């Protein structure tokens, strides 16, 4: 059934996540139903944003008031798969289907790396291999491609047949078989049969003969006897590719074998077993495609590591933490331990493992294998969490500890014993290892930055009150939101309907995306190496030169991304600041380039005002505004879609109302700091840097304090030592009385030199005690005044606050 409330439209893209909307034109939003969510509840939001085509299982309330078309079906997931299956049938070039318990994404990405010089490839983005991910991936096939690479994963019986109808692979790769999802299958044979369903209509099948369960089924089932079977083996010389020798040394491996009675060898820059096996699958595919041996050698030795789901980050007590709680089967544990051992920053390694669930194995066999693996890999310390592991604790002969639950571990384990080591977290989801991960990364430093979210919102609403109707807001959250913390600030502003966020670098934008931020995000300094990440994470780069434009176009041509749509960019103009930006004489060429590339859409044109906060330079500012109007008008008139313009920063919003254009950029003003007194009076203090007294001493006349004996007491005095130094962002220029703090609302000057981790203050004979609060800046001590004492500005003080300083967010 079709309900049409607007004109017919050509659909170019499928959308299933309302948070990933970039361009409203020619999308079909598919309202999927699941146990956790219902896509139908986002229809009205998307319709307001301009999406006008929806695939639904039922009509939303008041659907007739929406300017939208609705296609009503019994099952939106099934319809999504049928749409993608039909799309696949329109193309007849080779398609490779990849399945297996592990290694699917690596094999796919390495195949892409090795074959992209010869083919225009469409491949699954990242690990899109599910009942939803596969149809979204295959829908990206286009006339411009001549090879498809798609991975397929299953967790239950009768799933692969649906994916086979979508992928229709001519060539199949079966990487391996492991324990994942064993509980959902009767036995390993049923699981192998399920995965083999992907290849029932394939002409070629690549697999490892040494995986006996796979080989036995392939060689015994009639349907596979007519196919070209390209198997590899390290034990059986009858295999199509017999691997005779594998040499592993210095994080490199050399693989030697026999192919069509001829010797073959190549090297890869990895030494783990999983990488060796994955490379053999890729090698076999290249041999099938008649790639010559010398080319194979050259491409294999240059293989790049592929980012997977493991997270490596800094932890407590100079530890590194690998959080790999994605799945907990034995094969995945082995891979994760290989990754652990590749980390060379610490000599000691610890593994924290939960019970392995749904393995399908007898516990005696399973935990004997786990214990042997831990022992063979020389893991220094093992921590088992769960009743099953505790039952088999005698198998673990290394330093080991066992707990019935995560709660018990958190309560009874001495976390201070973690020190200068790499820690692997590998747990099934039910064990809530995120609590362990949080504890291992917890900051205990007394010094903290308190951020008042209510005050921040009041400042935001003040700026909204002085901008013109329909003018949008872009919030600057670069540099960790001026030291205040990116995620929390972005969440607040997203909830209160800011229009845009701006970050300095791609990493900041990626962190926001991972934190669930869906607002459009402009990246102001898009580094060349980060362009793929920018596109995948649906960030929007600033384009300020032809060099960065060239790099972006090259990336768009060579990479596959989850979204089959143009990338949004922001054009930076140089109107007189002479930092980044296009000059006026470059605009004609710029316009021609962008018009000729349908993969790029301009979202905004902007520039920077050099001195909008200083009335002495108002003439210069007005000249900048004239140039901006001239240049931006020229660009806008060349395109047939709306393009936003913005140049006003916090100071210009009020001082130059005509500069508000379509959007304004609110930066330091949001955080309660303004150069204009009239504005400052309307802003509230957002950030307060505080610490506590660590120790109090009585100093005798003539005694010195601190490094270089920079302070000599002129009389007996009481001093306090506070745990904040220049490593925390308390500038060393505050030494020798230039800086001061508040203790019990009384100013106490800094004496001696500021140290890396602490400094000393004169208590001025007031009554104070250890633990009393010390305010560095905040409500009663103006950060602007403090900055002036050392010839600096508030921006520098805020952004210099170290990441080791805790951020505490206050919302009343």
C-alpha positions, 0 to 999 in steps of 0.5 A, spaced: 500 500 500 502 506 498 500 513 501 502 519 497 502 526 500 508 529 495 511 528 488 514 522 486 521 522 487 527 517 485 531 514 491 538 514 491 539 512 498 536 507 504 536 510 511 535 506 517 538 511 523 535 518 524 541 520 527 545 519 521 541 523 516 546 528 512 542 530 506 534 529 506 534 529 498 532 522 495 532 518 501 528 512 503 527 511 511 526 504 513 522 504 519 525 498 522 522 494 528 526 491 533 526 488 541 529 495 543 527 500 538 521 502 533 524 506 527 516 509 526 517 514 532 522 518 528 518 519 522 515 526 524 522 528 526 525 526 519 519 529 516 520 536 519 528 535 517 525 534 510 525 527 509 519 525 505 519 518 503 518 512 508 517 505 508 513 503 514 509 497 517 504 502 520 502 509 519 504 514 524 499 519 527 497 525 523 500 522 517 496 526 512 499 533 515 506 530 513 509 532 506 511 525 505 510 518 502 509 512 505 510 505 503 506 500 507 509 493 508 508 487 513 515 487 514 520 492 513 526 488 514 524 483 509 522 489 504 529 492 505 532 485 503 528 485 497 530 492 495 537 490 496 536 483 492 533 487 486 538 492 486 544 486 486 540 483 480 541 489 476 549 488 476 553 482 473 560 484 475 564 479 480 562 479 487 566 476 492 562 473 499 566 472 505 564 468 511 567 465 517 567 465 525 573 470 525 577 474 520 571 476 515 573 484 515 580 483 515 580 478 509 575 483 506 579 489 507 586 486 505 583 484 499 581 491 497 588 493 499 591 488 494 586 488 488 584 496 488 589 498 483 586 493 478 578 494 480 573 499 482 571 495 488 564 496 492 565 493 499 562 492 505 563 498 510 567 496 516 563 490 519 556 491 516 555 483 515 548 482 519 541 482 516 541 489 516 548 491 514 548 486 508 543 489 504 545 496 506 552 494 503 550 491 497 545 497 495 552 501 494 553 497 488 553 502 482 555 502 474 562 505 476 564 498 480 566 492 477 567 488 483 564 487 490 566 485 496 561 483 501 562 479 508 556 475 511 555 473 518 550 469 522 548 467 529 542 463 528 539 458 523 536 460 517 539 466 516 544 465 511 539 463 505 536 470 506 543 474 505 545 469 499 539 472 495 542 479 497 549 478 495 549 472 490 556 471 490 560 468 484 566 467 488 566 465 496 571 465 501 570 461 508 575 464 513 574 459 518 570 456 523 570 457 531 565 457 537 561 463 536 554 462 537 555 455 538 549 455 543 544 457 537 546 451 533 545 443 534 552 442 533 558 444 529 556 441 522 549 445 522 553 451 523 558 449 517 552 448 513 549 454 515 555 458 513 555 454 506 549 456 504 552 463 502 556 459 496 550 454 494 550 458 487 557 460 487 562 458 482 569 458 486 570 457 493 576 458 497 577 455 504 582 452 509 582 444 508 585 444 515 579 446 518 576 439 518 569 441 519 569 445 513 573 441 508 568 435 510 562 438 508 564 441 502 568 435 499 561 430 501 556 435 499 554 434 491 552 441 490 560 443 491 563 438 487 561 442 480 565 448 483 572 450 483 575 449 489 581 453 491 583 450 498 589 451 502 593 447 507 599 446 511 598 439 512 595 436 506 600 437 499 593 435 495 591 442 497 590 447 491 595 451 495 600 447 499 603 451 505 610 448 506 613 453 511 611 459 515 617 463 518 615 468 523 620 473 526 620 481 528 613 482 527 613 479 520 612 473 517 614 469 510 609 464 507 612 459 502 608 454 498 606 450 492 601 453 487 600 449 480 606 445 481 610 452 482 614 455 488 610 461 491 612 465 497 610 472 500 611 476 506 606 480 510 608 485 516 604 481 521 606 475 525 600 472 529 597 466 526 590 469 524 594 474 520 597 469 516 591 465 515 587 471 512 593 473 508 593 466 505 585 467 503 587 473 500 593 470 496 588 465 493 583 470 491 589 474 487 591 467 484 584 466 481 584 473 478 591 471 475 595 476 479 602 475 477 607 472 483 611 479 483 605 483 484 602 479 489 609 479 493 609 487 493 602 488 495 602 483 501 608 486 504 605 493 504 598 490 507 596 495 513 593 493 519 585 494 520 582 497 526 577 492 529 573 493 535 578 492 541 580 499 544 586 501 547 587 507 552 591 510 558 589 507 564 590 508 572 597 507 574 601 508 568 597 502 565 594 501 558 587 498 557 585 493 552 577 493 552 575 487 548 568 485 550 565 485 544 564 477 544 567 472 548 569 465 544 575 462 545 578 464 538 576 471 539 580 470 546 586 468 542 586 473 537 585 479 543 591 476 546 595 476 540 594 483 540 595 484 547 602 481 546 604 486 540 603 492 545 610 493 547 610 499 552 609 494 558 613 488 560 607 485 564 601 483 561 594 481 565 588 478 562 581 479 565 576 474 563 569 472 564 566 465 563 565 464 556 558 463 554 555 459 548 561 456 546 557 449 545 563 446 548 564 441 554 567 446 560 572 441 561 575 441 554 573 449 554 577 451 560 583 447 559 584 450 552 583 457 556 588 455 561 593 452 556 593 458 552 594 463 557 600 459 559 603 458 552 602 466 551 606 467 558 601 471 561 603 474 567 597 475 571 590 472 570 583 474 573 577 470 572 570 472 573 564 467 573 562 461 577 565 456 571 572 459 571 572 459 578 570 452 578 576 450 574 581 455 577 586 449 579 588 449 571 591 456 572 598 455 574 600 462 573 599 468 578 591 468 578 585 470 582 577 468 581 571 471 583 564 469 582 561 476 579 564 483 577 561 486 583 565 481 587 571 483 583 570 490 584 569 490 591 575 485 593 580 486 588 586 491 590 586 495 584 593 499 586 596 492 584 595 494 577 601 498 575 605 499 569 602 493 565 597 492 559 591 489 561 586 486 557 578 486 558 575 480 555 568 479 557 561 477 555 556 482 555 552 480 561 558 481 566 558 488 565 565 489 564 564 496 562 564 497 570 571 495 570 573 499 564 571 505 568 574 503 574 581 502 571 580 509 567 578 513 573 581 519 575 583 520 583 586 527 582 584 532 587 584 538 582 578 538 578 574 543 574 567 544 575 562 545 570 556 548 571 551 546 565 545 551 568 550 557 567 552 554 560 545 554 558 543 561 561 549 563 556 547 560 550 539 562 551 542 569 552 546 569 545 539 566 542 535 572 545 540 577 541 540 573 534 535 575 529 530 570 528 531 564 523 539 565 524 542 558 526 547 557 532 554 553 531 557 552 537 565 551 538 567 545 542 574 544 539 579 544 544 575 539 549 570 545 549 575 550 551 577 545 557 570 544 559 569 537 556 566 535 549 561 530 550 557 533 556 557 540 553 555 537 546 550 533 549 547 539 553 547 543 546 544 537 542 538 537 547 537 544 547 537 544 539 543 547 537 544 547 529 551 545 529 558 543 532 565 545 530 571 541 532 578 543 531 580 536 529 577 529 526 579 525 533 574 530 537 569 529 532 569 522 532 569 522 540 563 526 539 560 521 535 561 515 539 558 519 545 552 519 541 552 526 538 548 526 532 548 534 530 552 536 524 559 537 526 564 541 522 572 539 522 576 546 522 583 543 521 581 536 517 588 533 516 589 529 510 590 522 514 583 523 517 579 524 511 577 517 511 575 517 518 571 524 517 567 521 511 565 514 515 563 518 521 559 523 517 563 529 519 564 535 515 571 538 513 573 545 512 576 546 505 580 552 505 585 550 500 586 546 493 591 541 496 585 539 501 580 539 496 585 534 492 586 530 498 578 529 499 576 528 492 582 522 492 579 519 498 572 519 495 574 516 489 578 510 492 574 508 499 568 505 500 563 508 506 557 506 509 553 512 506 552 512 499 551 520 499 555 526 497 559 529 503 558 536 506 563 541 506 564 548 509 568 553 504 573 557 508 574 564 505 580 569 507 577 576 508 583 579 511 586 575 517 590 571 512 590 564 516 587 559 512 582 560 507 581 561 499 583 568 496 578 572 492 582 570 485 581 563 487 574 562 487 572 561 479 577 555 479 574 553 486 566 553 483 568 550 477 571 544 481 565 543 486 560 543 480 564 538 477 564 533 482 557 530 484 560 527 491 561 534 494 555 539 497 557 545 500 553 546 506 556 553 508 561 559 506 565 562 512 570 566 514 574 569 521 574 576 523 580 578 526 579 583 531 571 584 532 572 585 539 576 591 538 573 598 536 579 600 534 579 596 528 572 597 526 574 599 520 578 593 518 572 589 520 567 592 516 572 591 510 572 584 512 565 584 512 564 587 505 569 582 502 565 576 505 559 578 502 562 579 495 565 572 495 560 568 498 554 571 494 559 569 488 559 562 490 552 562 492 549 564 486 553 558 482 549 553 486 542 551 485 541 549 493 541 553 499 548 554 502 549 557 509 553 563 511 557 565 517 562 569 520 560 572 526 563 570 533 561 571 540 563 578 540 561 580 533 554 577 534 552 584 538 557 589 536 556 587 528 548 585 528 549 585 520 554 580 520 549 574 523 547 572 516 545 565 516 548 562 522 553 565 528 559 561 531 558 561 539 565 560 542 568 563 548 562 567 550 558 560 551 563 559 557 562 565 560 567 570 557 566 576 553 571 582 551 565 587 551 562 589 558 555 589 556 555 582 554 559 580 560 554 583 565 549 578 562 553 572 562 554 567 568 561 563 570 561 556 567 567 553 569 571 553 576 578 550 577 578 547 584 583 543 589 584 542 596 590 543 601 594 537 602 599 540 607 600 546 612 607 548 614 610 553 619 616 557 616 621 561 620 624 567 618 629 566 613 627 559 610 626 558 603 620 555 599 621 551 593 625 550 587 631 555 586 630 558 593 625 563 589 622 565 596 625 567 602 620 568 608 621 575 611 618 573 618 615 567 621 609 564 616 604 559 615 604 556 608 599 551 604 601 546 599 596 545 594 596 539 589 596 543 582 602 545 578 604 547 571 602 539 569 595 541 570 595 547 567 597 552 572 602 556 569 609 557 571 608 564 570 604 565 576 610 564 580 613 568 586 607 572 587 604 573 580 598 568 581 593 568 587 588 563 589 582 563 594 582 560 601 575 561 605 574 567 600 581 570 602 586 571 597 592 567 598 599 569 593 603 564 590 610 563 593 616 560 590 616 557 583 610 553 581 612 546 581 610 541 576 604 537 580 604 542 586 605 549 588 605 553 595 601 559 597 601 564 603 595 563 608 596 570 610 595 567 618 588 565 616 585 559 620 585 553 615 586 546 615 588 540 611 582 538 606 580 545 605 577 547 598 582 552 594 579 556 588 584 557 582 578 561 578 571 561 578 565 565 581 569 569 586 576 570 582 575 572 575 579 568 570 580 574 565 583 578 571 588 572 573 590 571 565 592 579 565 597 578 571 601 573 566 600 577 560 595 572 557 588 571 555 582 567 558 582 562 552 589 560 554 588 558 561 582 554 559 585 550 554 591 549 558 587 545 563 590 538 563 586 532 561 589 529 568 584 534 571 577 531 573 571 534 570 565 534 574 559 537 571 553 540 575 546 541 573 541 543 578 
